[in-house]
Amino acid sequence: MKLTRKASVHRRHQRIRRRVVGTSGRPRLSIFRSQQHIYAQVIDDSQHRTLAAASTLEPDLRTKLEKGSNCEASEAVGKLIAERAIAQGVQQVVFDRGGNLYHGRVKALAEAAREAGLSF
């Protein structure tokens, strides 16, 4: 039986999470992509804490963006998460694409975060 898209993303994410671990020195930049929005968190897995978070659901981004489900919105979230992470003193992160392919909205978020100063 063929897996659904959601099930295949979940299996891929489990495989990725075996290798990708965020530490205090280099936390994990985790991405979650839904049909209509995109979410990003900088997570320290050793202390089980979220250091910074951003999404297209935030009021200041919602007023600027037409939709939360396009590459333009992902770029805005990428810049915002990078600014917030740098404000917390985080320069380097480990990128966790959340089981999604590195293409489209995920790629746009990653490139915008790199341009804003995060290195991964």
Biopython code that builds the backbone (N, CA, C, O; Angstrom):
import numpy as np
from Bio.PDB.StructureBuilder import StructureBuilder

atoms = [
    (1, "MET", "N", (0.833, -1.164, 0.000)),
    (1, "MET", "CA", (0.000, 0.000, 0.000)),
    (1, "MET", "C", (0.891, 1.246, 0.000)),
    (1, "MET", "O", (1.883, 1.316, 0.727)),
    (2, "LYS", "N", (0.526, 2.210, -0.814)),
    (2, "LYS", "CA", (1.297, 3.436, -0.938)),
    (2, "LYS", "C", (1.055, 4.349, 0.267)),
    (2, "LYS", "O", (-0.074, 4.479, 0.740)),
    (3, "LEU", "N", (2.129, 4.978, 0.755)),
    (3, "LEU", "CA", (2.021, 5.906, 1.878)),
    (3, "LEU", "C", (1.408, 7.220, 1.418)),
    (3, "LEU", "O", (1.596, 7.642, 0.277)),
    (4, "THR", "N", (0.678, 7.853, 2.313)),
    (4, "THR", "CA", (0.178, 9.186, 2.015)),
    (4, "THR", "C", (1.341, 10.173, 2.122)),
    (4, "THR", "O", (2.402, 9.842, 2.652)),
    (5, "ARG", "N", (1.131, 11.361, 1.624)),
    (5, "ARG", "CA", (2.179, 12.380, 1.675)),
    (5, "ARG", "C", (2.552, 12.698, 3.125)),
    (5, "ARG", "O", (3.730, 12.837, 3.456)),
    (6, "LYS", "N", (1.548, 12.811, 3.975)),
    (6, "LYS", "CA", (1.801, 13.130, 5.383)),
    (6, "LYS", "C", (2.596, 12.018, 6.064)),
    (6, "LYS", "O", (3.498, 12.293, 6.855)),
    (7, "ALA", "N", (2.265, 10.777, 5.760)),
    (7, "ALA", "CA", (2.974, 9.647, 6.368)),
    (7, "ALA", "C", (4.414, 9.575, 5.880)),
    (7, "ALA", "O", (5.315, 9.262, 6.659)),
    (8, "SER", "N", (4.642, 9.860, 4.604)),
    (8, "SER", "CA", (6.012, 9.809, 4.091)),
    (8, "SER", "C", (6.856, 10.939, 4.670)),
    (8, "SER", "O", (8.041, 10.743, 4.940)),
    (9, "VAL", "N", (6.268, 12.116, 4.865)),
    (9, "VAL", "CA", (6.986, 13.228, 5.499)),
    (9, "VAL", "C", (7.328, 12.865, 6.942)),
    (9, "VAL", "O", (8.426, 13.156, 7.415)),
    (10, "HIS", "N", (6.395, 12.235, 7.634)),
    (10, "HIS", "CA", (6.629, 11.836, 9.027)),
    (10, "HIS", "C", (7.761, 10.810, 9.121)),
    (10, "HIS", "O", (8.621, 10.926, 9.994)),
    (11, "ARG", "N", (7.776, 9.816, 8.245)),
    (11, "ARG", "CA", (8.842, 8.809, 8.260)),
    (11, "ARG", "C", (10.197, 9.438, 7.946)),
    (11, "ARG", "O", (11.203, 9.106, 8.573)),
    (12, "ARG", "N", (10.218, 10.344, 6.978)),
    (12, "ARG", "CA", (11.458, 11.023, 6.620)),
    (12, "ARG", "C", (11.952, 11.860, 7.792)),
    (12, "ARG", "O", (13.154, 11.906, 8.055)),
    (13, "HIS", "N", (11.038, 12.525, 8.503)),
    (13, "HIS", "CA", (11.421, 13.351, 9.642)),
    (13, "HIS", "C", (11.994, 12.497, 10.768)),
    (13, "HIS", "O", (12.939, 12.921, 11.434)),
    (14, "GLN", "N", (11.452, 11.315, 10.995)),
    (14, "GLN", "CA", (12.001, 10.425, 12.017)),
    (14, "GLN", "C", (13.429, 10.015, 11.681)),
    (14, "GLN", "O", (14.283, 9.956, 12.567)),
    (15, "ARG", "N", (13.692, 9.733, 10.418)),
    (15, "ARG", "CA", (15.057, 9.375, 10.000)),
    (15, "ARG", "C", (16.012, 10.541, 10.202)),
    (15, "ARG", "O", (17.137, 10.349, 10.663)),
    (16, "ILE", "N", (15.576, 11.741, 9.863)),
    (16, "ILE", "CA", (16.415, 12.932, 10.000)),
    (16, "ILE", "C", (16.724, 13.206, 11.471)),
    (16, "ILE", "O", (17.858, 13.530, 11.821)),
    (17, "ARG", "N", (15.702, 13.073, 12.335)),
    (17, "ARG", "CA", (15.876, 13.401, 13.746)),
    (17, "ARG", "C", (16.829, 12.462, 14.470)),
    (17, "ARG", "O", (17.335, 12.807, 15.538)),
    (18, "ARG", "N", (17.085, 11.284, 13.912)),
    (18, "ARG", "CA", (18.088, 10.405, 14.515)),
    (18, "ARG", "C", (19.470, 11.037, 14.456)),
    (18, "ARG", "O", (20.298, 10.807, 15.338)),
    (19, "ARG", "N", (19.723, 11.829, 13.427)),
    (19, "ARG", "CA", (21.052, 12.410, 13.218)),
    (19, "ARG", "C", (21.151, 13.875, 13.628)),
    (19, "ARG", "O", (22.229, 14.337, 14.000)),
    (20, "VAL", "N", (20.053, 14.606, 13.568)),
    (20, "VAL", "CA", (20.069, 16.043, 13.822)),
    (20, "VAL", "C", (19.680, 16.303, 15.273)),
    (20, "VAL", "O", (18.550, 16.034, 15.681)),
    (21, "VAL", "N", (20.631, 16.830, 16.047)),
    (21, "VAL", "CA", (20.394, 17.143, 17.457)),
    (21, "VAL", "C", (20.924, 18.544, 17.726)),
    (21, "VAL", "O", (22.047, 18.876, 17.347)),
    (22, "GLY", "N", (20.111, 19.360, 18.378)),
    (22, "GLY", "CA", (20.537, 20.702, 18.735)),
    (22, "GLY", "C", (21.170, 20.721, 20.112)),
    (22, "GLY", "O", (20.656, 20.098, 21.041)),
    (23, "THR", "N", (22.277, 21.429, 20.254)),
    (23, "THR", "CA", (22.958, 21.565, 21.539)),
    (23, "THR", "C", (22.905, 23.026, 21.979)),
    (23, "THR", "O", (22.363, 23.875, 21.271)),
    (24, "SER", "N", (23.462, 23.308, 23.135)),
    (24, "SER", "CA", (23.480, 24.691, 23.608)),
    (24, "SER", "C", (24.332, 25.565, 22.702)),
    (24, "SER", "O", (23.992, 26.720, 22.446)),
    (25, "GLY", "N", (25.447, 25.012, 22.213)),
    (25, "GLY", "CA", (26.331, 25.771, 21.339)),
    (25, "GLY", "C", (25.813, 25.905, 19.921)),
    (25, "GLY", "O", (26.089, 26.890, 19.238)),
    (26, "ARG", "N", (25.056, 24.902, 19.482)),
    (26, "ARG", "CA", (24.531, 24.909, 18.115)),
    (26, "ARG", "C", (23.111, 24.328, 18.120)),
    (26, "ARG", "O", (22.929, 23.140, 17.857)),
    (27, "PRO", "N", (22.106, 25.162, 18.419)),
    (27, "PRO", "CA", (20.740, 24.661, 18.496)),
    (27, "PRO", "C", (20.173, 24.275, 17.129)),
    (27, "PRO", "O", (20.784, 24.531, 16.091)),
    (28, "ARG", "N", (19.012, 23.663, 17.152)),
    (28, "ARG", "CA", (18.367, 23.140, 15.944)),
    (28, "ARG", "C", (17.331, 24.139, 15.441)),
    (28, "ARG", "O", (16.484, 24.600, 16.205)),
    (29, "LEU", "N", (17.402, 24.474, 14.146)),
    (29, "LEU", "CA", (16.387, 25.300, 13.491)),
    (29, "LEU", "C", (15.378, 24.349, 12.872)),
    (29, "LEU", "O", (15.639, 23.750, 11.829)),
    (30, "SER", "N", (14.229, 24.212, 13.514)),
    (30, "SER", "CA", (13.214, 23.253, 13.098)),
    (30, "SER", "C", (12.129, 23.954, 12.290)),
    (30, "SER", "O", (11.666, 25.032, 12.661)),
    (31, "ILE", "N", (11.726, 23.330, 11.179)),
    (31, "ILE", "CA", (10.723, 23.885, 10.276)),
    (31, "ILE", "C", (9.496, 22.986, 10.287)),
    (31, "ILE", "O", (9.621, 21.763, 10.228)),
    (32, "PHE", "N", (8.318, 23.580, 10.360)),
    (32, "PHE", "CA", (7.074, 22.848, 10.139)),
    (32, "PHE", "C", (6.296, 23.589, 9.068)),
    (32, "PHE", "O", (6.069, 24.795, 9.165)),
    (33, "ARG", "N", (5.893, 22.851, 8.048)),
    (33, "ARG", "CA", (5.181, 23.444, 6.921)),
    (33, "ARG", "C", (3.789, 22.830, 6.846)),
    (33, "ARG", "O", (3.649, 21.614, 6.716)),
    (34, "SER", "N", (2.763, 23.670, 6.928)),
    (34, "SER", "CA", (1.396, 23.197, 6.747)),
    (34, "SER", "C", (0.894, 23.701, 5.395)),
    (34, "SER", "O", (1.636, 24.337, 4.648)),
    (35, "GLN", "N", (-0.358, 23.416, 5.092)),
    (35, "GLN", "CA", (-0.905, 23.851, 3.807)),
    (35, "GLN", "C", (-0.915, 25.370, 3.695)),
    (35, "GLN", "O", (-0.619, 25.915, 2.632)),
    (36, "GLN", "N", (-1.255, 26.060, 4.788)),
    (36, "GLN", "CA", (-1.456, 27.501, 4.701)),
    (36, "GLN", "C", (-0.409, 28.343, 5.425)),
    (36, "GLN", "O", (-0.380, 29.560, 5.247)),
    (37, "HIS", "N", (0.444, 27.730, 6.233)),
    (37, "HIS", "CA", (1.403, 28.506, 7.018)),
    (37, "HIS", "C", (2.729, 27.775, 7.117)),
    (37, "HIS", "O", (2.840, 26.604, 6.753)),
    (38, "ILE", "N", (3.741, 28.488, 7.620)),
    (38, "ILE", "CA", (5.041, 27.882, 7.886)),
    (38, "ILE", "C", (5.521, 28.382, 9.245)),
    (38, "ILE", "O", (5.329, 29.547, 9.597)),
    (39, "TYR", "N", (6.138, 27.499, 9.990)),
    (39, "TYR", "CA", (6.574, 27.777, 11.356)),
    (39, "TYR", "C", (8.054, 27.442, 11.471)),
    (39, "TYR", "O", (8.527, 26.496, 10.841)),
    (40, "ALA", "N", (8.792, 28.214, 12.275)),
    (40, "ALA", "CA", (10.213, 27.946, 12.508)),
    (40, "ALA", "C", (10.509, 28.146, 13.992)),
    (40, "ALA", "O", (10.002, 29.075, 14.621)),
    (41, "GLN", "N", (11.343, 27.254, 14.542)),
    (41, "GLN", "CA", (11.752, 27.356, 15.939)),
    (41, "GLN", "C", (13.236, 27.067, 16.042)),
    (41, "GLN", "O", (13.760, 26.217, 15.323)),
    (42, "VAL", "N", (13.914, 27.771, 16.934)),
    (42, "VAL", "CA", (15.295, 27.463, 17.278)),
    (42, "VAL", "C", (15.239, 26.766, 18.635)),
    (42, "VAL", "O", (14.831, 27.360, 19.633)),
    (43, "ILE", "N", (15.659, 25.484, 18.659)),
    (43, "ILE", "CA", (15.458, 24.627, 19.826)),
    (43, "ILE", "C", (16.792, 24.120, 20.359)),
    (43, "ILE", "O", (17.639, 23.651, 19.599)),
    (44, "ASP", "N", (16.969, 24.220, 21.675)),
    (44, "ASP", "CA", (18.104, 23.608, 22.364)),
    (44, "ASP", "C", (17.612, 22.275, 22.911)),
    (44, "ASP", "O", (16.910, 22.243, 23.921)),
    (45, "ASP", "N", (17.975, 21.169, 22.251)),
    (45, "ASP", "CA", (17.480, 19.851, 22.636)),
    (45, "ASP", "C", (18.065, 19.363, 23.957)),
    (45, "ASP", "O", (17.430, 18.569, 24.651)),
    (46, "SER", "N", (19.252, 19.820, 24.315)),
    (46, "SER", "CA", (19.853, 19.351, 25.564)),
    (46, "SER", "C", (19.100, 19.881, 26.790)),
    (46, "SER", "O", (19.021, 19.199, 27.811)),
    (47, "GLN", "N", (18.550, 21.089, 26.689)),
    (47, "GLN", "CA", (17.780, 21.665, 27.797)),
    (47, "GLN", "C", (16.274, 21.619, 27.550)),
    (47, "GLN", "O", (15.495, 22.022, 28.414)),
    (48, "HIS", "N", (15.856, 21.130, 26.376)),
    (48, "HIS", "CA", (14.440, 21.043, 26.006)),
    (48, "HIS", "C", (13.772, 22.418, 26.062)),
    (48, "HIS", "O", (12.701, 22.579, 26.647)),
    (49, "ARG", "N", (14.429, 23.411, 25.439)),
    (49, "ARG", "CA", (13.912, 24.774, 25.444)),
    (49, "ARG", "C", (13.852, 25.327, 24.036)),
    (49, "ARG", "O", (14.724, 25.057, 23.209)),
    (50, "THR", "N", (12.816, 26.102, 23.774)),
    (50, "THR", "CA", (12.716, 26.841, 22.526)),
    (50, "THR", "C", (13.312, 28.223, 22.766)),
    (50, "THR", "O", (12.849, 28.965, 23.632)),
    (51, "LEU", "N", (14.341, 28.562, 21.996)),
    (51, "LEU", "CA", (15.035, 29.835, 22.183)),
    (51, "LEU", "C", (14.380, 30.965, 21.399)),
    (51, "LEU", "O", (14.346, 32.105, 21.861)),
    (52, "ALA", "N", (13.859, 30.651, 20.211)),
    (52, "ALA", "CA", (13.208, 31.659, 19.375)),
    (52, "ALA", "C", (12.196, 30.961, 18.481)),
    (52, "ALA", "O", (12.360, 29.792, 18.132)),
    (53, "ALA", "N", (11.152, 31.688, 18.115)),
    (53, "ALA", "CA", (10.124, 31.117, 17.246)),
    (53, "ALA", "C", (9.553, 32.210, 16.357)),
    (53, "ALA", "O", (9.532, 33.384, 16.726)),
    (54, "ALA", "N", (9.089, 31.803, 15.173)),
    (54, "ALA", "CA", (8.438, 32.726, 14.246)),
    (54, "ALA", "C", (7.517, 31.923, 13.339)),
    (54, "ALA", "O", (7.778, 30.755, 13.049)),
    (55, "SER", "N", (6.445, 32.551, 12.899)),
    (55, "SER", "CA", (5.537, 31.889, 11.968)),
    (55, "SER", "C", (4.766, 32.941, 11.181)),
    (55, "SER", "O", (4.824, 34.133, 11.481)),
    (56, "THR", "N", (4.049, 32.475, 10.176)),
    (56, "THR", "CA", (3.238, 33.383, 9.370)),
    (56, "THR", "C", (1.945, 33.758, 10.079)),
    (56, "THR", "O", (1.167, 34.550, 9.546)),
    (57, "LEU", "N", (1.694, 33.215, 11.260)),
    (57, "LEU", "CA", (0.497, 33.556, 12.031)),
    (57, "LEU", "C", (0.684, 34.800, 12.895)),
    (57, "LEU", "O", (-0.274, 35.275, 13.505)),
    (58, "GLU", "N", (1.890, 35.328, 12.955)),
    (58, "GLU", "CA", (2.150, 36.486, 13.806)),
    (58, "GLU", "C", (1.477, 37.730, 13.231)),
    (58, "GLU", "O", (1.480, 37.933, 12.017)),
    (59, "PRO", "N", (0.901, 38.561, 14.097)),
    (59, "PRO", "CA", (0.122, 39.710, 13.620)),
    (59, "PRO", "C", (0.898, 40.675, 12.727)),
    (59, "PRO", "O", (0.350, 41.171, 11.744)),
    (60, "ASP", "N", (2.166, 40.952, 13.049)),
    (60, "ASP", "CA", (2.922, 41.900, 12.224)),
    (60, "ASP", "C", (3.212, 41.338, 10.835)),
    (60, "ASP", "O", (3.281, 42.100, 9.871)),
    (61, "LEU", "N", (3.381, 40.031, 10.713)),
    (61, "LEU", "CA", (3.594, 39.430, 9.398)),
    (61, "LEU", "C", (2.286, 39.276, 8.630)),
    (61, "LEU", "O", (2.268, 39.418, 7.407)),
    (62, "ARG", "N", (1.204, 38.992, 9.326)),
    (62, "ARG", "CA", (-0.083, 38.791, 8.653)),
    (62, "ARG", "C", (-0.548, 40.054, 7.950)),
    (62, "ARG", "O", (-1.182, 39.980, 6.897)),
    (63, "THR", "N", (-0.237, 41.224, 8.525)),
    (63, "THR", "CA", (-0.670, 42.465, 7.889)),
    (63, "THR", "C", (0.153, 42.763, 6.645)),
    (63, "THR", "O", (-0.348, 43.383, 5.707)),
    (64, "LYS", "N", (1.405, 42.331, 6.624)),
    (64, "LYS", "CA", (2.286, 42.607, 5.491)),
    (64, "LYS", "C", (2.079, 41.639, 4.331)),
    (64, "LYS", "O", (2.271, 42.010, 3.173)),
    (65, "LEU", "N", (1.690, 40.400, 4.632)),
    (65, "LEU", "CA", (1.645, 39.350, 3.620)),
    (65, "LEU", "C", (0.228, 39.110, 3.109)),
    (65, "LEU", "O", (-0.749, 39.224, 3.850)),
    (66, "GLU", "N", (0.142, 38.771, 1.811)),
    (66, "GLU", "CA", (-1.149, 38.377, 1.248)),
    (66, "GLU", "C", (-1.557, 37.010, 1.760)),
    (66, "GLU", "O", (-2.671, 36.813, 2.245)),
    (67, "LYS", "N", (-0.617, 36.056, 1.641)),
    (67, "LYS", "CA", (-0.869, 34.670, 2.021)),
    (67, "LYS", "C", (0.274, 34.189, 2.898)),
    (67, "LYS", "O", (1.370, 34.749, 2.866)),
    (68, "GLY", "N", (0.018, 33.160, 3.672)),
    (68, "GLY", "CA", (1.065, 32.570, 4.489)),
    (68, "GLY", "C", (1.666, 31.335, 3.865)),
    (68, "GLY", "O", (2.512, 30.677, 4.469)),
    (69, "SER", "N", (1.233, 31.014, 2.648)),
    (69, "SER", "CA", (1.638, 29.741, 2.052)),
    (69, "SER", "C", (2.450, 29.906, 0.776)),
    (69, "SER", "O", (2.396, 29.047, -0.104)),
    (70, "ASN", "N", (3.204, 30.997, 0.661)),
    (70, "ASN", "CA", (4.047, 31.147, -0.526)),
    (70, "ASN", "C", (5.494, 31.425, -0.119)),
    (70, "ASN", "O", (5.796, 31.593, 1.063)),
    (71, "CYS", "N", (6.371, 31.471, -1.097)),
    (71, "CYS", "CA", (7.802, 31.653, -0.825)),
    (71, "CYS", "C", (8.094, 33.021, -0.209)),
    (71, "CYS", "O", (9.015, 33.155, 0.596)),
    (72, "GLU", "N", (7.324, 34.021, -0.578)),
    (72, "GLU", "CA", (7.519, 35.355, -0.006)),
    (72, "GLU", "C", (7.286, 35.333, 1.508)),
    (72, "GLU", "O", (8.035, 35.950, 2.265)),
    (73, "ALA", "N", (6.261, 34.631, 1.935)),
    (73, "ALA", "CA", (5.972, 34.507, 3.367)),
    (73, "ALA", "C", (7.073, 33.723, 4.073)),
    (73, "ALA", "O", (7.452, 34.056, 5.196)),
    (74, "SER", "N", (7.586, 32.688, 3.420)),
    (74, "SER", "CA", (8.665, 31.891, 4.008)),
    (74, "SER", "C", (9.929, 32.717, 4.179)),
    (74, "SER", "O", (10.635, 32.575, 5.177)),
    (75, "GLU", "N", (10.218, 33.577, 3.216)),
    (75, "GLU", "CA", (11.387, 34.453, 3.328)),
    (75, "GLU", "C", (11.234, 35.404, 4.513)),
    (75, "GLU", "O", (12.197, 35.646, 5.241)),
    (76, "ALA", "N", (10.040, 35.939, 4.707)),
    (76, "ALA", "CA", (9.799, 36.847, 5.833)),
    (76, "ALA", "C", (9.990, 36.125, 7.166)),
    (76, "ALA", "O", (10.558, 36.689, 8.101)),
    (77, "VAL", "N", (9.521, 34.889, 7.257)),
    (77, "VAL", "CA", (9.691, 34.105, 8.486)),
    (77, "VAL", "C", (11.168, 33.781, 8.699)),
    (77, "VAL", "O", (11.647, 33.806, 9.832)),
    (78, "GLY", "N", (11.896, 33.477, 7.622)),
    (78, "GLY", "CA", (13.324, 33.189, 7.723)),
    (78, "GLY", "C", (14.111, 34.369, 8.262)),
    (78, "GLY", "O", (14.982, 34.201, 9.115)),
    (79, "LYS", "N", (13.809, 35.563, 7.768)),
    (79, "LYS", "CA", (14.489, 36.763, 8.265)),
    (79, "LYS", "C", (14.150, 37.020, 9.732)),
    (79, "LYS", "O", (15.017, 37.378, 10.529)),
    (80, "LEU", "N", (12.882, 36.833, 10.074)),
    (80, "LEU", "CA", (12.437, 37.085, 11.443)),
    (80, "LEU", "C", (13.054, 36.102, 12.435)),
    (80, "LEU", "O", (13.477, 36.506, 13.518)),
    (81, "ILE", "N", (13.111, 34.825, 12.081)),
    (81, "ILE", "CA", (13.692, 33.830, 12.994)),
    (81, "ILE", "C", (15.190, 34.068, 13.157)),
    (81, "ILE", "O", (15.736, 33.855, 14.240)),
    (82, "ALA", "N", (15.859, 34.507, 12.094)),
    (82, "ALA", "CA", (17.292, 34.799, 12.196)),
    (82, "ALA", "C", (17.537, 35.991, 13.116)),
    (82, "ALA", "O", (18.451, 35.963, 13.940)),
    (83, "GLU", "N", (16.726, 37.034, 12.979)),
    (83, "GLU", "CA", (16.878, 38.206, 13.845)),
    (83, "GLU", "C", (16.668, 37.839, 15.312)),
    (83, "GLU", "O", (17.420, 38.275, 16.184)),
    (84, "ARG", "N", (15.647, 37.041, 15.572)),
    (84, "ARG", "CA", (15.352, 36.657, 16.954)),
    (84, "ARG", "C", (16.414, 35.729, 17.524)),
    (84, "ARG", "O", (16.749, 35.823, 18.705)),
    (85, "ALA", "N", (16.945, 34.837, 16.701)),
    (85, "ALA", "CA", (17.996, 33.930, 17.172)),
    (85, "ALA", "C", (19.273, 34.701, 17.479)),
    (85, "ALA", "O", (19.923, 34.448, 18.494)),
    (86, "ILE", "N", (19.633, 35.635, 16.615)),
    (86, "ILE", "CA", (20.840, 36.435, 16.829)),
    (86, "ILE", "C", (20.676, 37.301, 18.083)),
    (86, "ILE", "O", (21.641, 37.517, 18.815)),
    (87, "ALA", "N", (19.462, 37.794, 18.331)),
    (87, "ALA", "CA", (19.205, 38.563, 19.552)),
    (87, "ALA", "C", (19.389, 37.705, 20.806)),
    (87, "ALA", "O", (19.731, 38.229, 21.866)),
    (88, "GLN", "N", (19.166, 36.398, 20.694)),
    (88, "GLN", "CA", (19.379, 35.471, 21.806)),
    (88, "GLN", "C", (20.831, 35.012, 21.905)),
    (88, "GLN", "O", (21.181, 34.273, 22.826)),
    (89, "GLY", "N", (21.683, 35.439, 20.969)),
    (89, "GLY", "CA", (23.094, 35.074, 20.999)),
    (89, "GLY", "C", (23.425, 33.821, 20.211)),
    (89, "GLY", "O", (24.488, 33.232, 20.408)),
    (90, "VAL", "N", (22.544, 33.408, 19.330)),
    (90, "VAL", "CA", (22.756, 32.199, 18.522)),
    (90, "VAL", "C", (23.228, 32.617, 17.135)),
    (90, "VAL", "O", (22.529, 33.344, 16.430)),
    (91, "GLN", "N", (24.424, 32.154, 16.742)),
    (91, "GLN", "CA", (24.957, 32.449, 15.411)),
    (91, "GLN", "C", (24.900, 31.235, 14.491)),
    (91, "GLN", "O", (24.649, 31.368, 13.293)),
    (92, "GLN", "N", (25.136, 30.046, 15.057)),
    (92, "GLN", "CA", (25.158, 28.810, 14.269)),
    (92, "GLN", "C", (24.026, 27.903, 14.706)),
    (92, "GLN", "O", (23.737, 27.778, 15.896)),
    (93, "VAL", "N", (23.384, 27.268, 13.728)),
    (93, "VAL", "CA", (22.308, 26.324, 14.009)),
    (93, "VAL", "C", (22.494, 25.074, 13.163)),
    (93, "VAL", "O", (23.277, 25.056, 12.214)),
    (94, "VAL", "N", (21.758, 24.030, 13.527)),
    (94, "VAL", "CA", (21.664, 22.814, 12.724)),
    (94, "VAL", "C", (20.294, 22.864, 12.068)),
    (94, "VAL", "O", (19.294, 23.057, 12.759)),
    (95, "PHE", "N", (20.221, 22.695, 10.757)),
    (95, "PHE", "CA", (18.957, 22.842, 10.033)),
    (95, "PHE", "C", (18.186, 21.531, 10.022)),
    (95, "PHE", "O", (18.698, 20.503, 9.580)),
    (96, "ASP", "N", (16.954, 21.573, 10.512)),
    (96, "ASP", "CA", (16.047, 20.422, 10.517)),
    (96, "ASP", "C", (14.876, 20.781, 9.609)),
    (96, "ASP", "O", (14.009, 21.568, 9.990)),
    (97, "ARG", "N", (14.850, 20.210, 8.419)),
    (97, "ARG", "CA", (13.829, 20.564, 7.433)),
    (97, "ARG", "C", (12.486, 19.912, 7.701)),
    (97, "ARG", "O", (11.542, 20.099, 6.934)),
    (98, "GLY", "N", (12.390, 19.155, 8.772)),
    (98, "GLY", "CA", (11.113, 18.616, 9.200)),
    (98, "GLY", "C", (10.530, 17.551, 8.300)),
    (98, "GLY", "O", (9.311, 17.382, 8.259)),
    (99, "GLY", "N", (11.367, 16.830, 7.578)),
    (99, "GLY", "CA", (10.874, 15.784, 6.695)),
    (99, "GLY", "C", (10.447, 16.280, 5.336)),
    (99, "GLY", "O", (10.123, 15.478, 4.459)),
    (100, "ASN", "N", (10.438, 17.593, 5.139)),
    (100, "ASN", "CA", (10.072, 18.158, 3.843)),
    (100, "ASN", "C", (11.286, 18.187, 2.937)),
    (100, "ASN", "O", (12.421, 18.225, 3.411)),
    (101, "LEU", "N", (11.051, 18.168, 1.642)),
    (101, "LEU", "CA", (12.145, 18.279, 0.692)),
    (101, "LEU", "C", (12.719, 19.688, 0.740)),
    (101, "LEU", "O", (11.996, 20.650, 0.996)),
    (102, "TYR", "N", (14.025, 19.808, 0.492)),
    (102, "TYR", "CA", (14.682, 21.118, 0.481)),
    (102, "TYR", "C", (14.377, 21.770, -0.864)),
    (102, "TYR", "O", (15.199, 21.756, -1.781)),
    (103, "HIS", "N", (13.190, 22.334, -0.959)),
    (103, "HIS", "CA", (12.708, 22.900, -2.212)),
    (103, "HIS", "C", (11.567, 23.854, -1.881)),
    (103, "HIS", "O", (10.857, 23.653, -0.896)),
    (104, "GLY", "N", (11.389, 24.869, -2.678)),
    (104, "GLY", "CA", (10.242, 25.752, -2.522)),
    (104, "GLY", "C", (10.275, 26.566, -1.251)),
    (104, "GLY", "O", (11.230, 27.301, -1.001)),
    (105, "ARG", "N", (9.228, 26.439, -0.442)),
    (105, "ARG", "CA", (9.083, 27.263, 0.763)),
    (105, "ARG", "C", (10.144, 26.974, 1.806)),
    (105, "ARG", "O", (10.603, 27.890, 2.489)),
    (106, "VAL", "N", (10.545, 25.707, 1.942)),
    (106, "VAL", "CA", (11.578, 25.349, 2.918)),
    (106, "VAL", "C", (12.916, 25.956, 2.500)),
    (106, "VAL", "O", (13.647, 26.494, 3.332)),
    (107, "LYS", "N", (13.228, 25.869, 1.221)),
    (107, "LYS", "CA", (14.474, 26.439, 0.702)),
    (107, "LYS", "C", (14.474, 27.961, 0.838)),
    (107, "LYS", "O", (15.497, 28.549, 1.189)),
    (108, "ALA", "N", (13.338, 28.604, 0.563)),
    (108, "ALA", "CA", (13.242, 30.061, 0.675)),
    (108, "ALA", "C", (13.480, 30.516, 2.113)),
    (108, "ALA", "O", (14.168, 31.510, 2.342)),
    (109, "LEU", "N", (12.915, 29.794, 3.081)),
    (109, "LEU", "CA", (13.120, 30.131, 4.489)),
    (109, "LEU", "C", (14.585, 29.977, 4.873)),
    (109, "LEU", "O", (15.148, 30.840, 5.546)),
    (110, "ALA", "N", (15.199, 28.882, 4.446)),
    (110, "ALA", "CA", (16.599, 28.622, 4.797)),
    (110, "ALA", "C", (17.527, 29.685, 4.210)),
    (110, "ALA", "O", (18.420, 30.179, 4.899)),
    (111, "GLU", "N", (17.319, 30.035, 2.953)),
    (111, "GLU", "CA", (18.186, 31.031, 2.317)),
    (111, "GLU", "C", (18.006, 32.410, 2.946)),
    (111, "GLU", "O", (18.980, 33.146, 3.100)),
    (112, "ALA", "N", (16.778, 32.769, 3.311)),
    (112, "ALA", "CA", (16.541, 34.059, 3.959)),
    (112, "ALA", "C", (17.193, 34.106, 5.341)),
    (112, "ALA", "O", (17.718, 35.144, 5.743)),
    (113, "ALA", "N", (17.161, 32.997, 6.063)),
    (113, "ALA", "CA", (17.805, 32.949, 7.383)),
    (113, "ALA", "C", (19.318, 33.077, 7.243)),
    (113, "ALA", "O", (19.966, 33.727, 8.063)),
    (114, "ARG", "N", (19.881, 32.457, 6.207)),
    (114, "ARG", "CA", (21.330, 32.582, 5.967)),
    (114, "ARG", "C", (21.699, 34.018, 5.634)),
    (114, "ARG", "O", (22.692, 34.537, 6.143)),
    (115, "GLU", "N", (20.907, 34.665, 4.782)),
    (115, "GLU", "CA", (21.187, 36.049, 4.398)),
    (115, "GLU", "C", (21.086, 36.992, 5.598)),
    (115, "GLU", "O", (21.788, 38.001, 5.663)),
    (116, "ALA", "N", (20.208, 36.658, 6.544)),
    (116, "ALA", "CA", (20.023, 37.509, 7.718)),
    (116, "ALA", "C", (21.082, 37.281, 8.796)),
    (116, "ALA", "O", (21.099, 37.992, 9.801)),
    (117, "GLY", "N", (21.974, 36.288, 8.599)),
    (117, "GLY", "CA", (23.093, 36.148, 9.523)),
    (117, "GLY", "C", (23.269, 34.804, 10.197)),
    (117, "GLY", "O", (24.294, 34.589, 10.843)),
    (118, "LEU", "N", (22.319, 33.889, 10.078)),
    (118, "LEU", "CA", (22.507, 32.556, 10.664)),
    (118, "LEU", "C", (23.402, 31.727, 9.761)),
    (118, "LEU", "O", (23.342, 31.855, 8.538)),
    (119, "SER", "N", (24.226, 30.883, 10.352)),
    (119, "SER", "CA", (25.066, 30.007, 9.535)),
    (119, "SER", "C", (24.715, 28.557, 9.825)),
    (119, "SER", "O", (24.649, 28.130, 10.978)),
    (120, "PHE", "N", (24.493, 27.812, 8.746)),
    (120, "PHE", "CA", (24.245, 26.373, 8.805)),
    (120, "PHE", "C", (24.512, 25.778, 7.448)),
    (120, "PHE", "O", (24.366, 24.570, 7.264)),
]
sb = StructureBuilder()
sb.init_structure("model")
sb.init_model(0)
sb.init_chain("A")
sb.init_seg("    ")
for serial, (resi, resn, name, xyz) in enumerate(atoms, 1):
    if name == "N":
        sb.init_residue(resn, " ", resi, " ")
    sb.init_atom(name, np.array(xyz, "f"), 0.0, 1.0, " ", f" {name:<3s}", serial, name[0])
structure = sb.get_structure()
